[in-house]
Amino acid sequence: MSTRSSTEVLIGLYNVYQTALSYYTNVIWVFPAAFLTLNITAWTYLQGREHRWSLLVVALADVLFTQAFCKLVANERAIINVLKPLEARLRIRVGESIVPNFESGYNRFTRIKSADAFKIGIAIITALALVNSICQFF
């Protein structure tokens, strides 16, 4: 059974979810840049060194970073799934001008989920780094 929430409670929830979504989105946009910077720095420093196992350690750390990034994206999607019905309920109660429907202005290009493109790119880089380090290790 659903309970009827007051408008104030809905607005409070809306603010909490919007803030969480903003934080997750910021981290998702910064993460790939940090990932690439750390990788380029580590691989440049370790390339040609005698410690072949250190490249394998970096590649295994990349696997953990990739898993963390996929979890961040899943968390962001979960917040979006909760936020959409909440926004719809608020639009009904307080009006379209206070809670606008941003999805109506999306086109094919803006509907592309950049987090998915980042996930694919990070996964490819991780796989290549792992294969490269294993080949150099043996």
Summary of the structure (lengths in Angstrom):
residues: 138
radius of gyration: 21.0
end to end distance: 60.9
largest distance: 66.7
contacts: 342
relative contact order: 0.16
helix: 80%
strand: 0%
